[in-house]
Amino acid sequence: MDELGALVKSLAPGHLVGMGEEGIDALQLALDLASPYVDYGSLHLFPDKSGGHGPFAASAGADLIASRAWIARAAGKPLVLGEFGLRRDGLPLEARRAIYRGWLACARRTGVAAAGPWMLAHDDRPDDWDAYQFKWLDGTPPEDPRNAYVDVLRDVAAAW
């Protein structure tokens, strides 16, 4: 980590370096953040990949965000919620929307520096292309139900 981080810093001294860790392993995140060559920590949040469904996904995700934000603060470095998502074929849409609102509110409340969903796909990507994708259909307002979460992201971004 230090060797590669030092190399990146020498080649691109004005750029931030993060390890791209998923942040699930608290000890590994703390070790990453202890490096003088790592500028920020990262967290990728997909609880249904590890069997976390329903109410568990909401609370487990918020707990993970809060605890990883605490680790980053203790290291004096920011945390980025670099990816997050719930399978579209799992919980009902309104439950997923509520969970996203809760996770993003938790991220804001705990001082997470930034958050980005996995992934905002273009119109030409079929719905079954990726079970976690977000979409904003060209020419539609964020509130259009076919967009599923764009209005949630807009509202949180405005408040952040």
C-alpha positions in Angstrom: 0.0 0.0 0.0 2.7 2.5 1.0 4.9 1.5 -2.0 2.1 1.9 -4.5 0.7 5.0 -2.8 4.1 6.7 -2.9 4.5 5.8 -6.6 1.1 7.3 -7.4 1.9 10.5 -5.4 5.3 10.8 -7.2 3.6 10.6 -10.6 0.6 12.7 -9.8 1.5 14.8 -6.8 -1.7 17.0 -6.9 -4.1 14.1 -6.9 -5.9 12.3 -4.0 -5.1 8.7 -3.4 -7.6 6.1 -2.1 -7.2 2.4 -2.0 -10.6 1.6 -3.3 -11.2 -0.9 -0.5 -14.8 -1.9 0.1 -14.4 -0.9 3.7 -16.1 -3.9 5.1 -13.1 -5.0 7.1 -12.7 -2.3 9.8 -9.1 -3.3 10.5 -8.0 -3.1 6.9 -9.7 0.3 6.5 -7.8 1.6 9.6 -4.6 0.3 8.2 -5.2 1.9 4.8 -6.0 5.2 6.5 -2.8 5.0 8.6 -0.7 5.2 5.5 0.7 8.7 4.8 0.1 8.0 1.1 -3.6 7.4 1.4 -5.8 10.5 1.4 -9.2 9.1 2.0 -11.0 5.9 2.9 -13.8 4.2 0.9 -16.8 2.1 1.6 -18.9 0.0 -0.8 -22.2 -1.0 0.5 -24.2 -3.9 -1.0 -25.7 -5.7 2.0 -27.9 -8.1 0.0 -24.8 -9.6 -1.6 -23.9 -10.9 1.9 -27.4 -12.1 2.8 -28.7 -8.8 4.3 -32.3 -8.3 3.2 -35.3 -6.4 4.5 -35.0 -4.4 7.7 -31.5 -5.8 8.2 -30.2 -4.1 5.1 -31.4 -0.7 6.4 -29.9 -1.0 9.9 -26.8 -2.9 8.8 -26.0 -0.3 6.1 -26.5 2.6 8.5 -24.3 0.9 11.1 -21.6 0.2 8.6 -21.6 3.8 7.3 -21.5 5.3 10.9 -18.7 3.0 12.1 -16.5 3.5 9.0 -17.1 7.3 9.2 -15.9 7.0 12.8 -12.7 5.1 11.8 -12.0 7.7 9.1 -12.5 10.6 11.5 -10.2 9.0 14.0 -7.5 8.8 11.3 -8.2 12.4 10.4 -9.2 11.5 6.8 -12.4 11.7 4.9 -14.6 8.7 4.0 -16.3 8.3 0.6 -19.3 6.0 0.2 -18.0 5.1 -3.2 -20.6 2.6 -4.3 -23.9 1.5 -2.8 -26.9 -0.4 -4.0 -29.7 -2.9 -3.4 -30.9 -5.4 -5.9 -33.9 -4.3 -7.9 -35.3 -7.8 -7.7 -35.2 -8.0 -3.9 -37.1 -5.5 -1.8 -40.1 -3.6 -3.2 -39.2 -0.2 -4.7 -40.6 1.9 -1.8 -38.6 -0.1 0.7 -35.4 0.4 -1.3 -36.1 4.2 -1.7 -36.6 4.4 2.1 -33.4 2.6 2.7 -31.4 4.8 0.3 -32.8 7.9 2.1 -31.8 6.5 5.4 -28.3 5.5 4.3 -27.7 8.9 2.7 -29.0 10.7 5.7 -26.7 8.7 7.9 -23.8 9.4 5.6 -24.5 13.2 5.8 -25.0 13.1 9.6 -21.8 11.2 10.2 -19.6 13.4 8.0 -19.1 11.2 5.0 -17.4 13.4 2.4 -19.3 12.0 -0.7 -21.6 9.3 -1.9 -22.2 7.7 -5.3 -24.6 5.0 -6.2 -23.7 2.0 -8.2 -24.3 3.1 -11.1 -26.3 5.6 -13.0 -26.8 3.8 -16.3 -27.7 5.3 -19.7 -31.1 4.8 -21.3 -29.9 2.2 -23.8 -28.9 -0.2 -21.0 -31.6 -2.8 -20.5 -33.1 -3.1 -17.0 -31.6 -6.6 -16.5 -28.1 -5.4 -17.5 -27.2 -4.8 -13.9 -29.4 -5.6 -10.8 -28.1 -2.6 -8.9 -28.2 0.1 -11.6 -29.9 3.5 -11.2 -31.4 5.1 -14.3 -32.5 8.6 -15.3 -34.4 8.2 -18.5 -33.6 11.0 -21.0 -36.2 13.7 -21.1 -38.0 12.6 -17.9 -38.2 14.5 -14.6 -36.4 13.0 -11.6 -39.8 12.2 -10.0 -40.9 9.9 -12.9 -41.5 6.5 -11.3 -39.5 4.8 -14.0 -36.4 6.6 -12.7 -36.9 4.9 -9.3 -34.3 6.8 -7.2 -33.2 10.0 -9.1 -35.4 12.2 -7.0 -34.0 10.7 -3.8 -30.5 11.5 -5.0 -31.5 15.0 -6.0 -33.1 15.7 -2.7 -30.1 14.4 -0.7 -27.6 16.3 -2.9 -29.5 19.5 -2.4 -29.4 19.1 1.4 -25.7 17.9 1.5 
